[in-house]
Amino acid sequence: MVRNGYYPTDDGHHLYWERYGTPGGEPIFFLHGGPGGRSNRHHLEFFDERCFDIILFDQRGCGRSLPQGELQHNNTWLCVQDIEALRQHLGFEKISLLGVSWGTWLAIQYQQRHPEAVLKTTLVSVFVPFAANVSAYDKALSDGLSAMPHETCAASAEAIYQALNNGCSTQQRHAALHWLRAALQLNGQSMPPGALEDFVDDDAVRGIRLELHYHVNRYFFSVDDENLSLNADTLVIQGVKDTFGLSSLRWLRERQPIHCRLLHAGHNAFELPVLKAVHLSLKRAYAQAPAT
């Protein structure tokens, strides 16, 4: 069995994927955060590999997918199409989904368009880009950018996005560092200055530019998204210290009842309470699934 490869899309992207776990186990797609993030082997910590046939993949423009950082033909709807194309390419009749942060919105969108192909869905540190949530997120980031001392970079997402698109390599790196500091601060995270500067290489600059591409386009949220519904086999695992995750959860609950586990944690899905809850919930759901 092929354990990794590239899937070519019809519009010039090549999606990198890897397969782990047990062939014949419950097929589950992991949808990483971002936009602009990537999958890696650490994400296997969410799963019991004896139970699941696990697909990790890098969303278009992300990680090892090619062209790296590509903005053309890159939006939410196309990312959802990619999940369906990979499902068919790998020969699964139905799949479960585990989405983290931005990946939760892709999982929700996939449910809307392909409900017949979904077994179960787990949403961790949920993010819904409805207008008020994105505006509040944008303001919080702008406030954080403005408050940073000794910085000359413009204090808005749009200005940083322009610098990442049009600046020289030094300006692009400076803009990426500025944005990343604000984003980490907003999520209650930090990195030592030296580690942060080492992290922001050319790959990170492309990833942050892709994140800003989605952000300035309001994550391509549409009027039709206001009327979504989730299937009954959907579980939300959410930290109560995650401001925008909680507002996303409230937005979802206004539309229908949702199974939810609230934890004393923030947005980071690798916080121990969140990681344990995901692993246990997936294993329990697998054990309770009817035999096929």
N, C-alpha and C positions, 0 to 999 in steps of 0.2 A: 504494500500500500504506500502511495506517495504521501509523505509527511509534510511537505511544504512546496510552495510554488508561486507562480504569478498567474493571475487571471486577467486577460486583456479585455477591456471594455470596448464598446463600439465607438467611443469618442476619444481614444488615445491614452487613457489611463491604464496602468498595470497594477493590480491590487496584490500585495504580498500577503500570503496566508500560511499558517502553520497548523498542524493537527496533532493533538495530544490525547492522552487518556486511553480508553478502551473501545476498540471497534465493536459495534453492536450495542454499546451503551447509549444512554439518552443523548442525542445530538444537541449541543448547546453552542451558540455563537456568543462570544464575548465582544461587547461594543465599548471601546475605550473612550476616555474623556477627551476634552479639547474644547472646541475643534482645534486641530493641529497636534493632538497628542499621538501616541503610538501604543501598540501592544508590546509586551515583553513577558519573559518567563515568570516574572514575579506575579503576574496575574493568575497563574495557575494555583496560587495559594488559596483562591476562592473555592476551589473545586476538590472533590474526592475523585482522583483520576481513575479509580476502580469502577466508578458509577457512570462516568460521562465520556462521550466522544466529543472532544473540545476543539472548537475552531477559534483560533486567534487570528485576527487580520488587521492590517493597517488601512484605515479609511483613505479614500483618494487624496493624494497629495501629502500623506502623512508617513512618517517613519521610513520604511523600506519600499513603500509603494512609489511608483514612478509615473510621471516626472515628480520628483520631490518638491513640495511647496507649490505645485501648480494651482493657480487660481481659476484658470479657464475651465469651464464645464465642472464647476465645483460648487454644489449647493446641497441643501438638505434632501431634496427629492431624489437627486442622483445618488446620494449616499444610501438612501433606502433601496433604490433599484439595485445597487451593488450587493446588498444583503441577499436579495431575492436571486440575483444572478449566481452568486456563490452557492446558495442553497441548491439550486438546480445543477450547477457544475459539479458539486461534490456528491450528488445523488441522494440527498435526503428528502423524504416525503414531507416530513414536518420537523420543526426545530424549536427548541427552547431558546430564550434570550436572557442574557445577563448584561444590563447596561449600567454604566457608572457615569455620573455627572452628565456631560453632553451626550454620552451614549444612551442615557435613559430616554432622551427625546427621540433619538433614532429608533429605539425599541418601540416607543409609543407610536411613532409614525408607521413603522413596519406593520404593527398590529392593525392599524386603520386600513391599510391597503392590501394586506395579505392575511386576513384572520384565519383562513382555512389552513394556513401553513404553520400556525403557532401552537405549540404545546403549552408551555408555561413561560411567564415573564417575571423576572426579578429586576426591580429598579432600585439602584443604590445611590444615595445622595442625589436625589432627583433634581433636574433642571428643566423648567418649562419656559421658553422664551416669549411669554406673552408680553404685551407692550409695557405695562406698568413695571413688570419685573426687570425687563431689560433697561428701562429708563432709570430705575433705582440703582441697578448694578452699574450703569454707566456713570451716574452721578457719584456713587461711592468711589469708583476708580478715579474719576477726575479730581475729586477732593483729595484722594491719596496722592495723586501725581502732583497736585499743586502744593501739598504740604511738605514735599521732600526738600530738604535744604541743599543749597549749592548745586542746583540743577538748572540747566538752561533749556532743556527739551520742553517743547510745548506740552501743556497739561491737558490734553484731550485725546481720546481714542482716535479721532479722525486725523489729528495732526501727527500722531505717532505712526498711523497707517501710511500717511503720505511720506513720512521720512523713511519708512521701511520699503516703500515702493520706489522712491525717487532719489534718496540720499546716496552718498558714497558709502563704501563698506564701513568706514569708521562711524558715520552718522547712523547707519542702520544698526550697528551693534550697540551704540549708545541708546538709541530709541528702544531697542529690545530689552536692554538692561533696565531702563526706566520703567517700562511697562511691567516687566516681571517682578520687580521690587514691589510695585503697587498691588499687583495681583496676589502675591504671597502675603503681603501685609493684610489685605482684605480678608483672606481665608485663614488668618491666624497662624500662618506658617512663616518660616524664615530659613535662610541659608547663610553660612558665613560668607563675608564679602569675597574672599578668595575663591571659594567653591562656586559662588554665583557667577563670577567672571569667567571661571573655567567652563562652566556649563553653557554659557552663551557663545557657542561657536556658530559656524555657518548653518548647520542643520537646525539649531535652535532658532536662529533668526528667521529661517524659512517657516518653521512651525509657528512662531509667534505672528508672523505676517499672515499666515493662513487663519489663525485664530481671529485676528483683527478684520480680515476679509468677511468672516461671518458676523462679527460683532457690529461693524458699521452697516451691514445689510440686515441688521436686526434678526439674524439667524434665519432669514427667509420665512418668517412666521406669516401665515396668511389668514384671511377671514375664515376660511373653511376649518382652520384648526380650532376655532372657538367651540365647535360642536362635536368634538371627539368623544369616544367612549372606550373604556378598557375592558378586555375580556375578564371573565370571572377568575381565571387562574393567574392573576397579577398580584404580586406582593411588592410593597414599598418598604425599604429599610432606610431610615432617615435619622440623622443626627439632629438633636434639638438646638445645637449651637450654630447650625448652618442657616443663616438668615434667608438666603435666597432659595435654599432647598425647602424651608418651611413655607415660604410664600408660594412656591410651586406646588407643594402638597395641598395647601388650602385651595388653590385654583382647581386642582384635580377633584378635590372632595366636593366642590361646589357643583360638579357635573354628575357625580355618582359616588356611592359608597366604595371605599377602597380598603383592602386588607393592608395593614401597616404595622410595622414595628418601629417604635421611637426609642432612640438610644441617647445616652449622655455623651455625645460626640459632636465633632464638627463635620466639615465637608469631605475630609480626606478618608477615602474608603479603606486605606490601609491602617487607620487607627484600630487598635486591637479589638475594641467592642464591636466595631462594624465588621471587621474581617471575620471574627468568630461568628457573628450573627448570620452573615452571608453563607459561610461554609455550612453551618448547622441547618439553616433553612433550606438550602439546596439539597442537602443529604436527606433531610426529613421528607421533603416533597418527592424526592426520588423513591424513597422507601414506601410512601403512601400511594404512588402511582399504580393504577391497575395494570396487571400483566397484559402484554400484547402478544 
